[in-house]
Amino acid sequence: MFDVHGFEMTVFKLLIGIILIVLHLRLTGKQQTTQLTPIDFIGNFILGGVIGGVIYNHAISFAEYISFLLVTFGIISGLNYLTSKFMSTRSLVMGKAYTIIEGGRFTQDALDNTDHKLDPVEFLAELRGMGFFSLSDISLVQREANGSLTVRRKGEGGVNYVLVSNGQVVTDNLELIHRDEEWLRGEIAQAGVGELEDLFIVELDANNRLNIVDGAGNTTGLTVSDPAINEVTTVTEFQDPDSQAPTLQEFAAGGADTSSQTSK
């Protein structure tokens, strides 16, 4: 026999779960999927499991159901807070940005690193989807921590890098520009804007200029004293020719060979 009371309670639990998820997204300010972090995606799967498992289990009381949801929201929010405040936690959870093409050549790290091994067919398809149809036109390609690609054509300006976020050094970006924290602190001291830990954001733009925003929102600009900041270290500088990464044309040919073998 159809249990009207049980059905009503199931619908009520489902409605409450949806309302709490919407409120959670509104409170965190994340209205689009592009704003979601890996923690958010994992949390959504967990929330879906909690809601789907509990609404049909009448042995779990409504108070316990709400408690489960609130605890899950708390864990997600806590982990997101840690990733926003501590760069080490952010790198561990969200991964690191890395350079794929630099100075017109593929970097050895992008080709050899097993953590982000390139698939030629997928990589070239991704570039075409962004409107880049010839590898010979590309000077720089970087894979960002969120999975997106940053691509610069030959002859275009440089790429902007965030070096400090909420008083935390973004070491991954310092590595991308081949500089260290000591250099960064020296530039900040020269600008006379206080301690690094008190700054909201420090950005290095394409014109070799540091744009520094302090905790009060005041902006200071400083041209970096190191003109070598924009020099590109490519695999052509390796002493051993056998250690050089392939050229763009060689890589494209390799991708074509891979796809032809696959089709066979």
C-alpha positions as CSV (number, residue, x, y, z in Angstrom):
1,M,0.0,0.0,0.0
2,F,1.2,3.5,-0.9
3,D,2.6,5.3,2.2
4,V,1.6,8.9,1.8
5,H,3.3,10.0,5.0
6,G,6.6,8.3,3.9
7,F,6.4,9.9,0.4
8,E,5.8,13.3,1.9
9,M,8.8,13.0,4.2
10,T,11.0,11.9,1.3
11,V,10.0,14.9,-0.8
12,F,10.5,17.2,2.1
13,K,14.0,15.8,2.8
14,L,14.9,16.2,-0.9
15,L,13.6,19.8,-0.9
16,I,15.5,20.7,2.2
17,G,18.7,19.2,0.7
18,I,18.4,21.2,-2.5
19,I,17.7,24.4,-0.5
20,L,20.8,23.9,1.7
21,I,23.0,23.3,-1.4
22,V,21.7,26.4,-3.1
23,L,22.3,28.5,0.1
24,H,25.8,27.0,0.4
25,L,26.6,28.1,-3.2
26,R,25.2,31.6,-2.6
27,L,27.1,32.1,0.6
28,T,30.4,31.0,-1.0
29,G,29.7,33.2,-4.0
30,K,30.2,30.4,-6.5
31,Q,27.5,30.7,-9.1
32,Q,29.2,29.0,-12.0
33,T,30.9,25.7,-12.5
34,T,34.2,27.4,-13.5
35,Q,34.4,28.7,-10.0
36,L,34.2,25.3,-8.4
37,T,37.4,23.8,-6.9
38,P,38.2,20.0,-6.9
39,I,37.1,20.1,-3.3
40,D,33.7,21.4,-4.4
41,F,33.2,18.7,-7.0
42,I,34.1,16.0,-4.4
43,G,31.8,17.6,-1.9
44,N,29.0,17.6,-4.4
45,F,29.4,13.9,-5.0
46,I,29.3,13.3,-1.2
47,L,26.3,15.5,-0.8
48,G,24.5,13.7,-3.6
49,G,25.2,10.4,-1.9
50,V,24.1,11.7,1.5
51,I,20.8,13.1,0.1
52,G,20.1,10.1,-2.1
53,G,20.9,7.6,0.7
54,V,19.1,9.3,3.5
55,I,15.8,10.4,1.9
56,Y,14.8,6.8,1.4
57,N,16.0,5.6,4.7
58,H,13.3,6.4,7.3
59,A,15.4,4.9,10.1
60,I,17.5,8.1,10.0
61,S,15.7,11.0,11.7
62,F,15.3,14.4,10.1
63,A,17.6,16.0,12.7
64,E,20.4,13.5,11.8
65,Y,19.9,14.2,8.1
66,I,20.3,17.9,8.6
67,S,23.3,17.3,10.9
68,F,25.0,15.2,8.1
69,L,24.5,18.0,5.6
70,L,25.7,20.7,7.9
71,V,28.8,18.7,8.8
72,T,29.6,18.1,5.1
73,F,29.2,21.8,4.3
74,G,31.5,22.6,7.1
75,I,34.2,20.2,5.9
76,I,34.0,21.6,2.3
77,S,34.2,25.2,3.5
78,G,37.1,24.4,5.8
79,L,39.1,22.7,3.1
80,N,38.4,25.6,0.7
81,Y,39.5,28.1,3.3
82,L,42.8,26.2,3.8
83,T,43.5,26.1,0.1
84,S,42.9,29.8,-0.2
85,K,45.1,30.8,2.7
86,F,48.0,28.3,2.4
87,M,49.7,27.9,-1.0
88,S,51.2,24.5,0.0
89,T,47.7,23.2,0.6
90,R,46.4,24.7,-2.6
91,S,49.2,23.1,-4.6
92,L,48.5,19.7,-3.0
93,V,44.8,19.9,-3.7
94,M,44.5,21.7,-7.0
95,G,47.9,20.8,-8.5
96,K,50.5,23.1,-10.0
97,A,50.8,25.1,-13.2
98,Y,53.5,24.0,-15.6
99,T,55.0,25.1,-18.9
100,I,54.4,23.0,-22.0
101,I,55.9,25.2,-24.7
102,E,58.5,27.9,-24.0
103,G,60.5,29.9,-26.5
104,G,58.9,27.9,-29.4
105,R,59.9,24.5,-28.1
106,F,58.4,21.9,-25.9
107,T,60.0,21.7,-22.4
108,Q,61.6,18.5,-21.3
109,D,59.5,18.6,-18.1
110,A,56.2,18.5,-20.0
111,L,57.3,15.6,-22.1
112,D,59.0,13.5,-19.4
113,N,56.9,14.1,-16.3
114,T,54.6,11.1,-15.8
115,D,52.2,13.3,-13.7
116,H,51.1,15.2,-16.7
117,K,52.3,13.2,-19.8
118,L,51.1,14.9,-23.0
119,D,48.9,13.2,-25.5
120,P,49.7,14.8,-28.8
121,V,46.3,14.2,-30.3
122,E,44.3,15.6,-27.4
123,F,46.7,18.6,-26.9
124,L,46.5,19.6,-30.6
125,A,42.7,19.3,-30.5
126,E,42.6,21.5,-27.5
127,L,44.7,24.2,-29.2
128,R,42.4,24.0,-32.3
129,G,39.4,24.5,-30.0
130,M,41.0,27.7,-28.8
131,G,41.6,29.0,-32.3
132,F,45.3,28.0,-32.6
133,F,45.6,26.0,-35.8
134,S,49.4,26.1,-36.4
135,L,52.0,25.2,-33.8
136,S,54.5,27.4,-35.6
137,D,52.6,30.5,-34.5
138,I,52.9,29.6,-30.8
139,S,55.6,31.0,-28.5
140,L,54.3,29.9,-25.0
141,V,51.8,27.4,-23.7
142,Q,51.1,26.8,-20.0
143,R,48.8,24.4,-18.3
144,E,47.2,26.2,-15.4
145,A,46.4,24.5,-12.1
146,N,42.7,24.5,-12.9
147,G,43.3,22.6,-16.1
148,S,42.9,25.5,-18.6
149,L,45.6,26.5,-21.1
150,T,47.3,29.8,-21.4
151,V,48.6,30.3,-24.9
152,R,50.7,33.2,-26.3
153,R,51.3,33.7,-30.0
154,K,54.7,34.7,-31.3
155,G,55.1,38.5,-31.3
156,E,52.4,39.0,-28.6
157,G,53.1,40.4,-25.1
158,G,54.1,38.3,-22.1
159,V,51.9,36.5,-19.6
160,N,50.9,38.0,-16.2
161,Y,51.8,36.1,-13.1
162,V,50.4,36.4,-9.6
163,L,53.4,36.1,-7.2
164,V,51.7,36.9,-3.9
165,S,48.1,36.1,-3.0
166,N,46.7,37.1,0.4
167,G,50.2,37.4,1.9
168,Q,51.2,34.0,0.6
169,V,54.0,33.5,-1.9
170,V,52.8,31.6,-5.0
171,T,56.0,29.5,-5.4
172,D,54.6,27.7,-8.5
173,N,54.5,31.0,-10.5
174,L,57.9,32.0,-9.2
175,E,59.3,28.8,-10.6
176,L,57.6,29.5,-14.0
177,I,59.6,32.8,-14.2
178,H,62.8,31.2,-12.9
179,R,63.0,33.3,-9.8
180,D,62.8,32.7,-6.1
181,E,61.3,34.2,-2.9
182,E,64.5,36.1,-2.0
183,W,64.3,38.0,-5.3
184,L,60.6,38.7,-4.7
185,R,61.2,40.0,-1.2
186,G,64.0,42.3,-2.5
187,E,61.7,43.8,-5.1
188,I,59.0,44.4,-2.6
189,A,61.4,46.0,-0.1
190,Q,62.6,48.3,-2.9
191,A,59.0,49.4,-3.5
192,G,58.6,50.3,0.2
193,V,55.2,48.9,0.6
194,G,55.7,47.0,3.8
195,E,56.0,43.3,4.5
196,L,55.1,40.7,2.0
197,E,52.7,39.0,4.4
198,D,50.6,42.2,4.6
199,L,50.0,42.4,0.8
200,F,46.8,41.4,-0.9
201,I,48.2,40.7,-4.3
202,V,51.5,41.1,-6.2
203,E,51.4,40.6,-10.0
204,L,54.2,40.6,-12.6
205,D,52.7,41.9,-15.8
206,A,53.9,41.5,-19.4
207,N,55.9,44.8,-19.2
208,N,58.2,43.5,-16.4
209,R,56.3,45.6,-13.9
210,L,55.2,44.6,-10.4
211,N,51.7,45.7,-9.6
212,I,51.4,45.6,-5.8
213,V,48.1,45.9,-3.9
214,D,48.2,46.2,-0.1
215,G,45.6,45.1,2.4
216,A,43.9,48.5,2.2
217,G,43.5,48.3,-1.6
218,N,46.3,50.8,-2.4
219,T,48.2,50.0,-5.6
220,T,51.9,50.6,-6.2
221,G,53.7,50.0,-9.5
222,L,57.4,49.1,-9.8
223,T,59.5,48.1,-12.8
224,V,61.6,45.2,-11.8
225,S,65.3,45.8,-11.4
226,D,66.2,42.5,-13.0
227,P,65.9,42.8,-16.8
228,A,66.5,39.1,-17.2
229,I,63.1,38.3,-15.8
230,N,61.7,38.0,-19.3
231,E,64.5,35.8,-20.6
232,V,63.2,32.4,-21.7
233,T,65.2,29.3,-20.8
234,T,64.5,26.7,-23.5
235,V,65.8,23.2,-24.2
236,T,68.0,24.6,-27.0
237,E,70.4,25.7,-24.2
238,F,71.1,22.1,-23.2
239,Q,74.7,21.0,-23.8
240,D,73.7,17.5,-24.9
241,P,71.8,17.7,-28.2
242,D,70.3,14.3,-27.5
243,S,68.5,15.7,-24.5
244,Q,66.7,18.3,-26.4
245,A,62.9,18.1,-26.7
246,P,61.4,17.9,-30.2
247,T,60.5,20.9,-32.2
248,L,56.9,21.9,-32.7
249,Q,56.9,20.3,-36.2
250,E,58.4,17.1,-34.8
251,F,55.8,17.0,-32.1
252,A,53.0,17.6,-34.6
253,A,54.3,14.8,-36.8
254,G,54.4,12.5,-33.8
255,G,50.8,13.3,-33.0
256,A,49.8,12.5,-36.6
257,D,51.7,9.2,-36.4
258,T,50.0,8.3,-33.1
259,S,46.5,9.0,-34.5
260,S,47.2,7.0,-37.7
261,Q,48.4,4.0,-35.6
262,T,45.3,4.2,-33.5
263,S,43.0,4.2,-36.5
264,K,44.7,1.1,-37.7
